[in-house]
Amino acid sequence: MKKIVSLGFDEARAACLAEGEAQEKFATAKRMLALGKSLQDIMLITDLPMSKIQELQTEIKSA
């Protein structure tokens, strides 16, 4: 978010929207993991890379 300060309004808005979209993808992936969905299904639905989904899976298991 610190980088946004130096951007113009349109660029800052786009960056904020992208950040929100990324956060929603991670939240969706976490919910799907909690429901026991396959990593492959989560990857297809969220468009997150497998490595990020596996990180989330590890994070959830250790929580």
Residue frames as a rotation matrix with the C-alpha (Angstrom) as fourth column:
MET 1
0.562 0.827 0.000 0.00
0.827 -0.562 0.000 0.00
0.000 0.000 -1.000 0.00
LYS 2
0.205 -0.545 -0.813 2.90
0.349 -0.735 0.581 2.41
-0.914 -0.403 0.040 0.59
LYS 3
-0.727 -0.523 0.445 3.67
0.555 -0.065 0.830 2.43
-0.405 0.850 0.338 -3.11
ILE 4
0.063 0.872 0.485 0.19
0.990 -0.116 0.079 3.78
0.125 0.476 -0.871 -3.90
VAL 5
0.417 0.098 -0.904 1.00
0.505 -0.852 0.141 7.18
-0.756 -0.515 -0.405 -2.36
SER 6
-0.468 -0.720 -0.513 3.29
-0.072 -0.548 0.834 8.06
-0.881 0.427 0.204 -5.26
LEU 7
-0.706 0.266 0.656 0.72
0.699 0.406 0.588 7.07
-0.110 0.874 -0.473 -7.91
GLY 8
-0.844 0.528 0.088 -1.94
-0.459 -0.798 0.390 9.19
0.276 0.289 0.917 -9.57
PHE 9
-0.252 0.841 0.479 -5.60
-0.839 0.058 -0.542 8.67
-0.483 -0.538 0.691 -8.74
ASP 10
0.578 0.534 -0.618 -6.36
-0.792 0.549 -0.267 6.23
0.197 0.643 0.740 -11.57
GLU 11
-0.141 -0.730 -0.669 -3.26
-0.345 0.669 -0.658 4.17
0.928 0.138 -0.347 -10.89
ALA 12
-0.845 -0.145 0.515 -3.93
-0.531 0.104 -0.841 4.14
0.068 -0.984 -0.165 -7.15
ARG 13
0.112 0.973 0.204 -7.54
-0.921 0.179 -0.346 3.07
-0.373 -0.149 0.916 -7.73
ALA 14
0.522 0.030 -0.852 -6.42
-0.593 0.731 -0.337 0.24
0.613 0.681 0.400 -10.02
ALA 15
-0.554 -0.801 -0.226 -3.83
-0.317 0.454 -0.832 -0.89
0.769 -0.390 -0.506 -7.49
CYS 16
-0.641 0.399 0.656 -6.43
-0.715 0.001 -0.699 -0.90
-0.279 -0.917 0.284 -4.70
LEU 17
0.468 0.852 -0.237 -8.88
-0.877 0.413 -0.247 -2.89
-0.112 0.323 0.940 -6.81
ALA 18
0.203 -0.494 -0.845 -6.17
-0.419 0.737 -0.531 -5.42
0.885 0.462 -0.057 -7.68
GLU 19
-0.809 -0.518 0.278 -5.24
-0.434 0.207 -0.877 -5.74
0.397 -0.830 -0.392 -4.01
GLY 20
-0.232 0.826 0.514 -8.86
-0.864 0.067 -0.498 -6.34
-0.446 -0.560 0.698 -3.06
GLU 21
0.599 0.421 -0.681 -9.26
-0.738 0.620 -0.266 -8.94
0.310 0.662 0.683 -5.78
ALA 22
-0.267 -0.791 -0.551 -6.13
-0.329 0.612 -0.719 -10.77
0.906 -0.011 -0.423 -4.61
GLN 23
-0.807 0.005 0.591 -7.37
-0.589 0.067 -0.805 -10.76
-0.043 -0.998 -0.051 -1.01
GLU 24
0.227 0.967 0.113 -10.71
-0.913 0.252 -0.321 -12.19
-0.339 -0.030 0.940 -2.11
LYS 25
0.378 -0.171 -0.910 -8.99
-0.553 0.746 -0.370 -14.98
0.742 0.643 0.188 -4.05
PHE 26
-0.709 -0.695 -0.118 -7.01
-0.274 0.426 -0.862 -15.93
0.649 -0.579 -0.493 -0.95
ALA 27
-0.543 0.591 0.597 -10.15
-0.759 -0.041 -0.649 -15.81
-0.359 -0.806 0.471 1.22
THR 28
0.509 0.734 -0.449 -11.98
-0.858 0.472 -0.200 -18.04
0.065 0.488 0.871 -1.26
ALA 29
0.004 -0.612 -0.791 -9.08
-0.367 0.735 -0.570 -20.49
0.930 0.292 -0.222 -1.35
LYS 30
-0.864 -0.321 0.389 -9.02
-0.454 0.158 -0.877 -20.64
0.220 -0.934 -0.282 2.46
ARG 31
-0.061 0.927 0.371 -12.75
-0.892 0.116 -0.437 -21.38
-0.448 -0.357 0.820 2.60
MET 32
0.575 0.257 -0.777 -12.39
-0.692 0.660 -0.293 -24.09
0.437 0.706 0.557 -0.03
LEU 33
-0.462 -0.800 -0.383 -9.49
-0.337 0.558 -0.759 -25.67
0.820 -0.221 -0.527 1.85
ALA 34
-0.732 0.244 0.636 -11.59
-0.650 0.027 -0.759 -25.66
-0.203 -0.969 0.139 5.02
LEU 35
0.355 0.935 -0.012 -14.32
-0.857 0.321 -0.403 -27.49
-0.372 0.154 0.915 3.10
GLY 36
0.036 -0.446 0.894 -11.84
-0.086 0.890 0.448 -30.13
-0.996 -0.093 -0.006 1.94
LYS 37
0.934 0.286 -0.213 -11.83
-0.210 -0.040 -0.977 -29.21
-0.288 0.957 0.023 -1.75
SER 38
0.531 -0.765 0.365 -8.96
0.809 0.586 0.050 -30.48
-0.252 0.268 0.930 -3.86
LEU 39
-0.114 -0.689 -0.716 -5.96
0.240 -0.718 0.653 -28.26
-0.964 -0.097 0.247 -4.49
GLN 40
-0.826 -0.170 0.537 -6.53
0.539 0.037 0.841 -28.66
-0.162 0.985 0.061 -8.22
ASP 41
0.124 0.954 0.274 -10.13
0.944 -0.198 0.264 -27.43
0.306 0.226 -0.925 -7.94
ILE 42
0.537 0.029 -0.843 -9.04
0.541 -0.778 0.318 -24.47
-0.647 -0.627 -0.434 -5.82
MET 43
-0.539 -0.817 -0.204 -6.38
0.277 -0.401 0.873 -23.58
-0.796 0.414 0.442 -8.35
LEU 44
-0.662 0.334 0.671 -8.86
0.726 0.065 0.684 -23.71
0.185 0.940 -0.286 -11.23
ILE 45
0.379 0.924 -0.048 -11.51
0.896 -0.353 0.268 -21.64
0.231 -0.145 -0.962 -9.44
THR 46
0.696 -0.097 -0.711 -9.28
0.390 -0.781 0.488 -18.97
-0.603 -0.617 -0.506 -7.89
ASP 47
0.831 -0.480 0.283 -6.57
0.196 -0.225 -0.955 -18.74
0.521 0.848 -0.093 -10.56
LEU 48
0.636 -0.670 0.383 -3.99
-0.725 -0.348 0.595 -18.83
-0.265 -0.656 -0.707 -7.78
PRO 49
-0.018 -0.711 -0.703 -0.76
-0.700 0.511 -0.499 -20.72
0.714 0.483 -0.507 -8.42
MET 50
0.576 0.228 -0.785 -0.48
0.184 0.899 0.396 -24.13
0.796 -0.373 0.476 -6.78
SER 51
-0.437 -0.838 -0.325 2.45
0.571 0.021 -0.821 -22.92
0.695 -0.545 0.469 -4.65
LYS 52
-0.708 0.239 0.664 0.29
-0.510 -0.824 -0.248 -20.21
0.488 -0.514 0.705 -3.03
ILE 53
0.411 0.905 -0.111 -2.52
-0.616 0.366 0.697 -22.67
0.672 -0.218 0.708 -2.34
GLN 54
0.316 -0.386 -0.867 -0.07
0.507 0.841 -0.190 -25.06
0.802 -0.379 0.461 -0.73
GLU 55
-0.784 -0.575 0.235 1.24
0.161 -0.553 -0.817 -22.20
0.600 -0.603 0.526 1.44
LEU 56
-0.247 0.798 0.549 -2.33
-0.827 -0.469 0.309 -21.45
0.504 -0.378 0.777 2.54
GLN 57
0.587 0.441 -0.679 -2.88
-0.140 0.881 0.451 -25.14
0.797 -0.170 0.579 3.28
THR 58
-0.241 -0.779 -0.578 0.24
0.633 0.325 -0.702 -25.20
0.735 -0.536 0.415 5.48
GLU 59
-0.802 -0.018 0.597 -0.87
-0.291 -0.861 -0.417 -21.99
0.522 -0.508 0.686 7.20
ILE 60
0.185 0.967 0.177 -4.29
-0.773 0.032 0.634 -23.46
0.607 -0.255 0.753 7.99
LYS 61
0.485 -0.043 -0.873 -2.85
0.254 0.963 0.094 -26.73
0.837 -0.267 0.478 9.30
SER 62
-0.502 -0.790 -0.352 -0.50
0.612 -0.037 -0.790 -24.91
0.611 -0.612 0.502 11.66
ALA 63
-0.528 0.364 0.767 -3.22
-0.485 -0.871 0.079 -22.60
0.697 -0.331 0.636 12.99
